[in-house]
């Protein structure tokens, strides 16, 4: 009897693995979901009745029973490098020219793959069994998310024919096989998940990529299992024995192992065929059940990849082609005018809701009234919208041929829509501003900016609470925030005792932020984080900065006449000075760390690490916001800059770098990764 049960269990496992292979690898299912579930249920029942027969790689053992306490770190045997981007056919041809020049030959071909918009993962198989799954992390070290990845049915727990002697149809299976790939959330699953979260009053995910990443970082794998994630394998990492001589052959062997490989990969004989393939997917990709934001182009032969090598951050044998921003068509239902922190009036289109790049868009910027006139956008117009940088929706085109008769141009407001005060256009500029410094609309935006992450970083002080504080007359300027009492907050709607305590504690914590943060938070025109940092370091204290005359301000390196005039004017305004006095009286004590105050020679060494070096930052960093990395550069004695030139010493490149990276390559400026930067300044980035 026991022998019969054991045989039945083995047969069921083999059948389930076979059907997983047919479904996820070949996309040729032979049975219905109901029939599959019936096999799975029978296996589960038999294993529950005979727990001694359960094995870790059984299809029933995908979900762990208990939540994790945290994620362990995993060091990648071979670093997971990032990929440089291109945006045009000419840039692809320039990449091909670099490849040809370095190889000294035209005898090479490419493999072109869809760039799946998900989360990079490394799967480590030993003797055919899944041992570890780790995120990319910083490329060197990632998080151990094995428990969550085991829940993904497209990821085999055991490779095909993975049993003594671990053979498959193509020869001996490597003892160690590291598979690199992308975990993603299908569009249908993403929509269903967001609908469920919306019904429960939970925050929805911005896009499938964020949903996939968030699902893999859950401590409870049972929740991850319900998210219906999927996986495509696209490269090998560490391998104990060579798999093949080319990338295309490797992908074919992956499929023989039972690993899901995207079916749309294609070989290309030259760069012109690569370009044709890339362009062909510009529209076709929209019909896929998953998001893809580009194509990945790889040299096929591994020996040629070795010859090309890599920079510190990216391989020279690989590049990505990014599609133009996705657009959607919708209708303008109305146009509002928003008032910003400096009084700028911005027209915003209210739209018929439409799905764009993974999110439902209801509003889109029209930038300014000159742009509104150029577009000639009107009520009822059919328009095309796209997301600038895949983030901010904006109207890019009006379908005038579809315009209804009687549609009239939008009138430029003569008064502020919030306070009713007169408006004026900037001299030699495009912006129209409210002239009332006490405008409530401006006040709300200034307070939001003041409390923002890159300024005073006051947690729990969000837009909704600021709205209530202003409407209740509790806050009329920055200083009033520091006079708030717990009882004031408790009197507001939906404000409990714990929430009130959190807000008061966050405000108190912000009193000793660095001086540069306070300068930035004041919202002085033309002053951002970098300029604020320069002023803070040069003058050393708020009193000295406030007392500085125009000439003194203009002598500061990187502070031009326009910024100097703006700063001088701000601190000569009696209203602004009264608010600052109020901040100081309420206990705000901005700290300006000085190198001379640090102890001993170690302080001098820290300050000298980047002494005299000019550094430009491009892309998104893992451990720093932009103001934080600029502050770190300054503390190490370097000089952050916003533009690349021959005088630039380093370009610090993060994820998705911009054109500054290309310019650095053209000028021969050294490009460094975030890890190399951290090693230079000898800090962990916190």
HELIX and SHEET records of a PDB file:
HELIX    1   1 UNK A    2  UNK A   20  1                                  19    
HELIX    2   2 UNK A   21  UNK A   25  3                                   5    
HELIX    3   3 UNK A   33  UNK A   49  1                                  17    
HELIX    4   4 UNK A   51  UNK A   53  5                                   3    
HELIX    5   5 UNK A   59  UNK A   61  5                                   3    
HELIX    6   6 UNK A   89  UNK A  103  1                                  15    
HELIX    7   7 UNK A  146  UNK A  149  1                                   4    
HELIX    8   8 UNK A  187  UNK A  199  1                                  13    
HELIX    9   9 UNK A  208  UNK A  216  1                                   9    
HELIX   10  10 UNK A  221  UNK A  225  1                                   5    
HELIX   11  11 UNK A  247  UNK A  257  1                                  11    
HELIX   12  12 UNK A  271  UNK A  284  1                                  14    
HELIX   13  13 UNK A  285  UNK A  287  5                                   3    
HELIX   14  14 UNK A  302  UNK A  308  1                                   7    
HELIX   15  15 UNK A  369  UNK A  375  1                                   7    
HELIX   16  16 UNK A  400  UNK A  402  5                                   3    
HELIX   17  17 UNK A  440  UNK A  450  1                                  11    
HELIX   18  18 UNK A  463  UNK A  471  1                                   9    
HELIX   19  19 UNK A  478  UNK A  481  1                                   4    
HELIX   20  20 UNK A  486  UNK A  490  1                                   5    
HELIX   21  21 UNK A  497  UNK A  509  1                                  13    
HELIX   22  22 UNK A  510  UNK A  512  5                                   3    
HELIX   23  23 UNK A  515  UNK A  521  1                                   7    
HELIX   24  24 UNK A  529  UNK A  539  1                                  11    
HELIX   25  25 UNK A  542  UNK A  547  1                                   6    
HELIX   26  26 UNK A  550  UNK A  554  1                                   5    
HELIX   27  27 UNK A  561  UNK A  572  1                                  12    
HELIX   28  28 UNK A  574  UNK A  585  1                                  12    
HELIX   29  29 UNK A  595  UNK A  597  5                                   3    
HELIX   30  30 UNK A  600  UNK A  608  1                                   9    
HELIX   31  31 UNK A  626  UNK A  635  1                                  10    
HELIX   32  32 UNK A  659  UNK A  667  1                                   9    
HELIX   33  33 UNK A  674  UNK A  681  1                                   8    
SHEET    1   A 2 UNK A  73  UNK A  75  0                                        
SHEET    2   A 2 UNK A 141  UNK A 143 -1                                        
SHEET    1   B 5 UNK A  85  UNK A  86  0                                        
SHEET    2   B 5 UNK A 318  UNK A 322  1                                        
SHEET    3   B 5 UNK A 292  UNK A 299 -1                                        
SHEET    4   B 5 UNK A 110  UNK A 116 -1                                        
SHEET    5   B 5 UNK A 266  UNK A 268 -1                                        
SHEET    1   C 4 UNK A 129  UNK A 135  0                                        
SHEET    2   C 4 UNK A 119  UNK A 126 -1                                        
SHEET    3   C 4 UNK A 176  UNK A 185 -1                                        
SHEET    4   C 4 UNK A 229  UNK A 239 -1                                        
SHEET    1   D 2 UNK A 167  UNK A 168  0                                        
SHEET    2   D 2 UNK A 171  UNK A 172 -1                                        
SHEET    1   E 5 UNK A 359  UNK A 365  0                                        
SHEET    2   E 5 UNK A 345  UNK A 356 -1                                        
SHEET    3   E 5 UNK A 327  UNK A 339 -1                                        
SHEET    4   E 5 UNK A 382  UNK A 388 -1                                        
SHEET    5   E 5 UNK A 392  UNK A 398 -1                                        
SHEET    1   F 2 UNK A 423  UNK A 425  0                                        
SHEET    2   F 2 UNK A 432  UNK A 434 -1                                        
SHEET    1   G 4 UNK A 639  UNK A 641  0                                        
SHEET    2   G 4 UNK A 614  UNK A 618  1                                        
SHEET    3   G 4 UNK A 650  UNK A 653  1                                        
SHEET    4   G 4 UNK A 670  UNK A 672  1                                        
END                                                                             
